[in-house]
Amino acid sequence: MMKLNFVLFASFLFVATLTLAQKQEIIFDVIYKDEKVGALHAQETKVGSKSIKVLTIETNSTFFFIPIYMESEVTAIQQDGVLIEGTAYRDASRKSSDVIATVTKIGFQLYQRERNGVNDQIKNKNLTFCVVDLYFKEPVGVTQVFSNMYSHMLQLKRIDTGKYKLITPNNNNSIYTYVDGKLVSIEANTFVGKIFSVRI
């Protein structure tokens, strides 16, 4: 009887957690040379003070008759608005663009990070705004964001009302455009030219 009660209680907790979880998903068409070449999915799940954001992208195209593909996934887990764990993965036809990266909060304002086998630490900093956050809220007043893909802080510049430029180390900069606080499009510079992601 006690075992049955435990199972019922555990089931109740599981159902209650699912009920309390708040989910949001945003989908973008990825456009290259006026053709849809893939899709971008941004999903956030909130349970209490914890937030889990997942960004996935998959694209397929050709450049001078050469097949080009790219798939990536970024995950950011935040507690009370502070990043506690993040991962990033990218597999691309240009193998030099492949990425495997992780960052984990291991102490007060202290993170352990690894990117493509290189390990070090981020000290004296709480990571409170990540690139993946750009998909869910307009970064009003934000000048730096943490990139799980690059494992570094990136500069963010407001260039117009509702428009922000994200500056990356390899100059593959992106422009994020918001209307009424919601992200509606991203214009990204890549080695094959400009790629647009348009909210649907």
Buried (B, 14 or more C-beta within 10 A) or exposed (E): EEEEEEEEEEEEEEEEEEEEEEEEEBEBBBBBEEEEBBBBBBBBBBEEEEBBBBBBBBBBBEBEEEEBBBBBBBBBBBEEEEBBBBBBBBBBBEEEBBBEBBBBBEEEEBBBBBBEEEEEEBEEEEBBBBBBBBBBBBBEEBEEBBBBBBBBBBEBEBEEEBBBBBEBEEEBBBBBBBEEEBBBBBBBBBEBEEBBBBBE
